[in-house]
């Protein structure tokens, strides 16, 4: 399956939904443990998007998807998420066969670029996956450019071999003035972010994030950071 060569633009009158259920434009995979089968060998490329409505998630990749190539995407303004790669349902016990299964894996994301987006809450985002590489991705004035974490709530907690190569974020003099922003966040929590309930220790497997040849600029607001690590795992 190849999804490529088109322009997406929403109008100013387009309705939005709550942040809990973002509007997906391209959705790949199945986030249930009883899906009909894997989703694989898909290319998404050469897409230009502008004026996305608030709470838009442009590319969603969820459990069971593998061997994906997503490249040459340019998004200007509005999207709450650019691309999100995660598993959608946690195992219920340590013995569950889903402990290490149904994660998105073997995914290459190249030149997934964003600009003038101050509403993003994670432009390049992962929350449970294997062998995912982001290469030559660029942001200009993008809030929360990279948000990579191990997941909470019902999301399975494995983030292995997530790599960012030759990625960069540039901040102009007018970017998010007075707004606290974290360009890159790496979060590995031990409690649920909404309920503060401790997460089972067996759900925390090895997490490995790599940054090579990256360059990040942020605004000059107090408490903002270029690279933030937090969580107790």
C-alpha positions in Angstrom: 0.0 0.0 0.0 1.4 3.4 -1.0 -0.2 6.7 0.2 1.6 9.5 -1.4 1.7 12.8 -3.4 -1.1 14.9 -2.1 -1.9 18.2 -0.3 -4.0 18.3 2.8 -5.5 21.6 4.1 -8.4 22.0 6.5 -10.6 25.1 6.5 -11.0 27.5 9.3 -14.6 26.3 10.0 -13.5 22.7 10.6 -14.8 21.3 13.9 -12.4 19.9 16.5 -12.7 17.1 19.0 -11.3 16.7 22.5 -7.6 16.0 23.0 -8.5 12.6 24.4 -9.6 11.4 20.9 -7.5 13.3 18.4 -8.6 13.3 14.7 -6.5 10.9 12.8 -5.7 11.7 9.1 -3.7 8.5 8.3 -4.0 5.6 10.7 -1.9 2.4 10.3 -2.3 -0.7 12.4 -4.6 -2.2 15.0 -4.4 -1.4 18.7 -6.3 -4.4 20.0 -4.8 -7.8 21.0 -7.5 -9.6 18.9 -6.8 -7.8 15.6 -7.4 -9.7 12.3 -3.7 -9.7 11.4 -0.6 -7.6 11.1 -0.2 -4.4 9.0 3.0 -4.2 7.0 4.9 -3.0 4.0 3.3 0.5 3.8 4.8 3.7 2.4 3.5 7.2 3.2 5.3 9.9 1.4 5.4 13.3 -0.3 2.6 15.0 1.6 2.2 18.7 2.4 -0.3 19.7 5.1 -1.3 23.1 6.4 -3.8 24.7 8.8 -4.6 21.5 10.6 -7.4 21.8 13.0 -6.5 21.6 16.7 -6.2 18.0 18.1 -5.2 16.7 14.7 -3.0 13.6 14.6 -1.6 13.4 11.1 0.0 9.9 11.1 -0.9 7.3 13.7 1.0 4.0 13.9 -0.3 1.4 16.4 0.2 -2.2 17.4 1.1 -4.9 14.9 2.3 -2.5 12.2 5.8 -3.2 10.8 8.1 -2.5 7.8 6.8 1.0 7.3 8.6 3.8 5.4 7.2 7.3 6.1 9.1 10.1 4.5 9.0 13.6 3.0 6.1 15.0 5.0 5.8 18.8 5.6 3.3 20.1 8.1 2.7 23.8 8.8 0.7 24.9 11.8 -2.1 23.5 13.9 -1.5 19.8 14.4 -1.4 18.6 18.0 0.6 15.6 16.8 2.7 15.1 13.7 3.3 11.3 13.9 2.6 9.1 16.9 4.0 5.5 17.2 2.7 3.4 20.0 1.1 0.2 21.2 -2.5 0.7 22.3 -3.3 -2.0 24.9 -1.2 -3.3 27.8 -0.8 -7.0 28.8 -2.9 -7.9 31.9 -0.4 -10.2 33.6 3.3 -10.9 33.4 2.5 -14.3 31.7 0.4 -12.7 29.0 1.7 -13.4 25.5 1.2 -9.7 24.7 4.1 -8.7 26.9 6.5 -8.4 24.0 4.0 -8.6 21.1 1.9 -6.3 19.0 4.3 -3.3 19.1 5.0 -1.3 16.0 8.5 -2.2 14.8 10.9 -1.8 11.9 9.8 1.8 11.0 11.8 4.4 9.2 10.7 8.0 9.3 12.6 10.4 7.2 12.3 14.2 6.6 9.1 14.5 8.6 9.2 18.2 9.0 7.1 20.8 10.9 7.0 24.6 11.1 5.1 27.4 12.9 3.3 25.0 15.2 2.8 26.3 18.7 -0.1 23.9 19.6 1.9 20.6 19.3 2.0 18.4 22.3 4.4 15.9 20.7 5.3 16.4 17.0 7.5 13.3 16.7 6.1 11.0 19.3 6.6 7.4 20.4 5.2 5.4 23.3 6.0 1.8 23.0 7.8 0.3 19.9 10.9 -1.5 18.5 13.5 -0.5 15.9 12.2 2.9 15.0 14.5 5.5 13.3 13.8 9.2 12.7 16.2 10.5 10.2 16.7 14.1 9.0 13.6 15.4 10.6 13.4 19.2 11.0 11.3 21.6 13.0 11.0 25.3 13.0 9.1 26.9 15.8 7.4 23.6 16.7 6.2 23.2 20.3 7.3 19.9 22.0 9.2 18.8 18.8 10.1 15.3 20.2 8.2 13.5 22.9 9.3 10.0 23.4 8.2 8.0 26.4 7.4 4.5 27.7 3.6 5.0 28.1 1.2 4.9 31.0 -2.5 4.1 31.5 -3.3 1.1 29.4 -0.3 1.5 27.0 2.3 -1.2 27.1 5.7 -0.1 28.3 8.5 -1.0 25.9 10.5 1.5 24.0 13.6 -0.2 22.5 16.0 1.1 19.9 14.3 4.4 19.1 16.9 6.5 17.2 17.0 10.1 16.1 19.7 10.8 13.5 20.5 14.2 12.1 17.4 15.8 13.5 17.1 19.5 14.3 14.9 22.1 15.7 15.3 25.9 15.1 13.7 28.5 17.2 13.1 32.0 15.8 13.2 35.1 18.0 9.4 35.1 18.2 8.9 31.4 19.0 6.6 30.8 22.0 7.6 33.9 23.8 6.9 33.6 27.5 5.7 29.9 27.1 7.6 27.1 28.9 8.5 24.5 26.2 10.6 21.3 26.1 12.0 20.7 22.6 12.9 17.1 23.5 11.3 15.0 26.3 12.3 11.5 27.3 9.9 10.3 30.0 9.9 6.9 31.7 7.3 7.1 34.5 6.6 4.6 37.3 3.1 5.9 38.0 0.1 6.7 35.8 0.1 10.3 34.8 -3.6 10.8 35.3 -4.4 8.6 38.4 -1.0 8.6 40.2 -1.5 4.8 40.6 1.8 2.9 40.7 2.4 0.9 37.5 3.3 -2.8 37.8 7.0 -3.3 37.9 6.9 -6.1 35.4 5.5 -3.8 32.7 8.8 -1.8 32.7 11.1 -3.5 30.2 14.3 -2.1 28.8 14.1 1.4 27.2 16.8 2.6 24.8 16.8 6.0 23.1 19.6 7.3 20.9 20.4 10.8 19.6 23.1 11.2 16.9 24.2 14.4 15.2 21.1 16.3 16.4 20.9 20.1 17.0 18.1 21.6 19.1 17.2 25.2 19.8 14.5 26.5 22.1 13.0 29.7 23.3 14.6 31.7 26.1 11.7 31.4 28.5 12.7 30.5 32.1 12.3 26.7 32.8 12.3 25.8 29.1 14.8 23.1 28.1 16.3 21.7 25.0 16.5 18.1 26.3 14.6 16.9 29.3 14.8 13.5 31.0 12.3 12.7 33.7 10.5 9.8 35.4 11.9 7.2 37.8 12.4 4.3 35.3 
